[in-house]
């Protein structure tokens, strides 16, 4: 699954490397995309400030893959830069934006969202801990914020040198690794 500056998403077959489908619907470059844990739903985020939710199905007879937009979620004031599905709550999706906000979106409740305001910088990366109880967000200004995903309370704030470009949790949830743009 890839997002593109031609405003599309492309699904690829891992075995053959061939393109399976092109999904169209965004009006600006697609900056992020993610499969849900069940593998039949895709979320995409774009410079058009929206998150789109897609049902992706394969016809069992023809093998043709199609994607249909089932929801368009508005609310971010700038580009949607990162997404993460909650592994513990299948209907919850986190979205991060260049507007500095993180939204916890309830896909089972018409896309209603809780907004987490943390920093003024761009959000570059999101990651749920195993089980989905905590969410980490990496920001431009060298900050990682960890929230309780159930209550939306900020739990801790970590600092690093350089913009945080990626965050990931250890499998036991005891540690976070962050990739930065620090050149030292």
N, C-alpha and C positions, 0 to 999 in steps of 0.2 A: 504494500500500500504506500503510495507516494502522493504528496501534494505538489502542485506546480504553479509557476508564475503565469501559466496560461489559464488560470482559474479552475483547473480540473483536478480530480483525483484519479489515479490509475491503480487498478488491482492487477497484480502479477501472479502467475503460477510459479511457485518456487522450483518445482522439478524441471520445467522446460525453460523458464525465464521469459516466457511469452506473456504478452499483455492479455488479461482476461476481460477487462471492462474499463471504460472511461466514464467517470461520473461527473456530470455537469450540473451547476446550480449556483455556484458562488459568482460574484460580480467583480472580484479582485483576487489577487494571488492567494493560493491556499498555503498557509504557513505551517500547519500542523494537522496530523490525522492520527486516529487511534482506533483499534478494534476493541470492542467490548469483550469481557471475559468469555462470553458464550460464542463469540466469533461471527455472529450474524448481524450485529449492529456496528456501524462505523460512525464516529464523530469526526467532524472536520472544523478547523478554525481558519479564519481568513482575515486578510487586510480589509475586507468589507465590514468588519466589526461584528460578524455573526458566527454562531456555532450552528452547524447543520448536523442533523441526525439522519442517518441513512439505514434502511433495511437492505441488506445485501443477500440475495438468494441465488442459488444455482438450480436451473431447471434440470431435474433428474433424468429426463429423456434426452434433451439436446446438449446438456452441459453448459448452456449459455448462462453467464453471470450477469445479473442486472442489479442496479442500485436505485432505490427510490427515496427521495427526501420525505421523511415523515414529520419533521419538525424543523423550524428555523427559530433559533433562540437569539434574541437581541439583548442588549443591556450593557455591553462594554462600550466605552467611549472611544477606544482606539483598537488597533489590530489585535486579533486573538492569536497569541503566540505559542501557547502550549495547552495540552489537554492530558488528562489522566482519568481513566475509569477506576472507581473504587472496587478493589477485589473482594471486599466484604459486603458491599451493598450494590448489587448488580445494576440498580437503577440510578446510581449516583455518579455524576461526572464532574470533575473539577476543570475549570477553564481559567487560564491566566492571560493577562493582556498587557500591552504596552501602556495602558492607563494606570498600571500599578495595582489593579484589583485582581483578586481571585474570587471566583464564584463557584459555590457548591450547588450544582444543578440537580434537581430531582426530576428525572425523566418520567417517572410514574405519575407525577403531579403537574403535568402540562408545562414542564420546564421552569417551574418556580425555583428561585435561587436565593441562597443566603450569600451576601457579599462580605468578603473578608478584606478589609483595608489594612495593608501592612506597611508599605513603603511608597515613596513617590516615584521610584524608578520602575523600569520595565520588568515584568515577570518573564523569565526565560525558560524556566523548567519547573515541573510539578512531579511529585512522586508520593504515592500512598505507601505507608508501611504495610507489611504483611498483615492481613486481616482487615485493613482499611480504617483502623481507629485514629490514625494520625496522618496528616498531610504536610509535606515539606514543600516550600516554594523558594526558588532561587531568583534573586533580584540583581539588577544592573549594578547597584552600589555595594556589592560584596556582602550581601546579607542573605542568610537563609532563615526563614521563619517557619516554625513548626506549630501547627494548629491541631487541636482536638477536632476531628472531623464530625463528631456527634454534636458537640456543643458550640463549635466555631470559636472557642476560646483560644487565644494565643498562649502556647505553652512555653516556648523559648525562642530566643533570637541568637543566631550564631553569626560571627563575623569572619570574613576572609579577605584576602587582598585580590582585587580585580573583580570584574563582573562575574557573577555565578552563571555559568552557561548550562550546567546540568547538575541534577541531584539524584541520588539513589540511596535506598535504605539497605542495610545488611539484612539477611534473611531472618535474624532474630529480633530485629527492630532496635538493637542497642546502639547502632552507629549509623551516621549519614556520611556519604562521600560526596564531595562537590567538585566539579570541574570548573576552573576559573580561566579568565583571560589574562591573568597575571603573567608577565613575561619574566619574572625573577625566579 
